[in-house]
Amino acid sequence: MPRRKKQYKSVTGMTDVLPEQQPWWEKIESVTSSIANFYRFSKISTPILEEEELFVKGTGKTTEIVEKEMYILKTKGGERLVLRPEFTPALVRSYIENGMEALPKPVKLWSMGPVFRHEKPQKGRYRQFHQFNFEVFGDKSPIIDSLLIHLFFNFLLQLGLKNWHIEINSIGCRECRPAYVKVLKRYYKKKISKICPDCRKRLKKNPLRVLDCKEEKCQRVKKLAPKIIDSLCSDCDEHFKAVLEFLDESKTFYFLNPYLVRGLDYYTKTVFEFMPGKEIGQGNRMSSLIGGGRYDLLIEELGGKPTPAIGGAGGIERIIEEMKEAKKETKPLLKKHAPSYKEKPIAFLIQIGHLARKKSLSIIEEFKKNKIKIAENLGKDNFKAQLQIASRAEVKFALILGQKECLDDTIILRNMETGIQKVIPQADIFQEIKK
Ligand code: HAM
C-alpha cells in the first residue's frame, strides 16, 4: 500500500490570512496610518525576537504573560530570547537604545505587527495575533491620557464600529497603591474560602490581579471589594479627575470601572479598555478590543531617564471579527482613509490656560472632520515654547487660544510668515484658512 503523505497544518493558535481576508487587514492598516498621521505619531518597527529579560522586567515577573505565556528559545550561543508577547517594553528599549531620549518631548511612536502568547486558543484568542500600538513618551499631563483614549475612540468610529464601550480607572502610583493593596488583601483574606486557588496564589504574589479573575465565584467576592479610587493620593486623584474632565469635553463617552487593573505590571494612574458591547457587562469580558494605560516608571526601570509615558494597543483579529459582525463594506472606506504621511500640517494650535486646553480637544476634532491637518503640543502651556514648536513645524498659521478667546468664542489667527495676527470668531476658522 502506498504510504499516505503527511498533511501539514498551521501551528495551533496561529492562522493564515488568506487573500480574501486581506481587504479587512488593509482597511485596518489604512485607518491606523491615517489616524497616526493626523495625531502626528511616527512609525517604528522593532524585531520580533527580544531578550527574555526585557519582558520579565518590563511586563512583570508575576504576570500571566511572563509566568505562562512566553515563547522562549535558547540560541546556540546560549542567549535566552522570546517572541515578543507585546510591544511596549520593546518600544521603550528602542527609544532608549536609539537616543530618542534626546528628542523634543513628547515622542509619539506607533507600530504594528505580530505578537505571541501561549494562551488557550478560542474565538478571539490566538497564540500569534497582531497589534497596533500607540505610545507617547515624555508627557505627564492628563490631557495626553484623554487625547490617546480619544485617538482610539476615533479609530473605532472610523472603522464604522458602534458596538463597544470604554472602561476607565486609575490604579494609583508607588505612593498610594501600597496602602490600597493592604486594604484589598485584608478584605480578600476574610473571604479566602470563597475564591479560586489561583486567586489565593495571586493574593500573595500580585494582589491587584485578583480583581482581574474571570471565575464566577471570584467575581461575586469582587462586588464588595474596596475600590482603589478611594485610596488615591492627591496627585493621582487630581490627574484622574482631569482626564475625565477632558474626556467629557471631547465627548468621549466612558464607563468608570473601579476594578479595572489590567494584566501587566507597569501601569501607573490611568488604565483603560475598549470592550465589546454597548455597556459594562454586555460583551465578552475576556476579549477587550483595545487596552492601555499610563506607565510613568517603566522607561526608568528599563535603564532610561525618568520619563512619564502612556500608550495602548488594539488586537487586529478581534477588531476584524467585530467588523465582520457589523457587516460593514470594506471598499469605500479603503479609499476614503488612504494614508497621506507626507502632508504637513497647515496650522499649529497654541493654547494657554486650563480652559483653552480643554477647548483645544473640540477644535482638533473639528479640524479632523474638515480633513485639515493641525499640529499641537497640548502638554505645554507656555506661549513662547509653543510658538517655537509651531515655527519649527513650518506651519502657515498659528491659532492662539487663551482664556479671553474661550469666553468670547474667538481665536487669534497668526500668519507665521508675516507675524500678522487677527482675532476671528471660532466659527470662521476654516473659512479664513481656506482664504
Ligand atoms: P493587552 O491588553 O495585553 O495590552 O493587549 C492589547 C490588545 O491585544 C487587547 O485589547 C486585545 O485586543 C489584543 N489581544 C491580547 N491578547 C490576545 C490574544 N491572545 N489573541 C488576540 N488578541 C489579543 C498590551 O499588550 C499592552 N502592551 C498595551 C499597551 C501599550 N499599554 C501601554 N502601551
Residues whose N, C-alpha, C, O or C-beta is under 5 A from the ligand:
A	BS01	HAM	E86 F87 T88 E119 G124 R125 Y126 F129 F134 S288 L289 I290 G291 G292 G293 G311 G312 A313 G314 G315 R318
